Amino acid sequence: MVDVDVLQAVPATRLGPDDPWVRWAVDLLRHTTGKEPAVLPNLGGTLPNDAFTDILGLPTVWIPHSHPSCSQHAPGEHLLGSVAREGLRIMAGVFWDLAEHPPDADR
């Protein structure tokens, strides 16, 4: 039989899809890429996102830059040049719009 010892755990965090920050990010992503973003309200894994959401009370929106066969965190992990370029465009748009047109969120 198998014994499992969890040495480190990070709780999942959640920001509702109707949150003003999510709507702002979705609009920005749609405008920047011309694609409809997939919105997943929960973030789990080993990122200590709960430090921002639970301790500081800040909303967080994660924008991953990946593709289904990237083998993330595996020996054959890779990033396509097209995905990297799109990620740079997205994040430039995020920072530009954050300075010029921040979300109308009272936080």
Secondary structure, 3 states (H helix, E strand, C coil): CCCCCCCCCCCCEECCCCCHHHHHHHHHHHHHHCCCCCCCCEECCCCCCHHHHHHCCCCCCCCCCCCCCCCCCCCCCCCCHHHHHHHHHHHHHHHHHHHHCCCCCCC
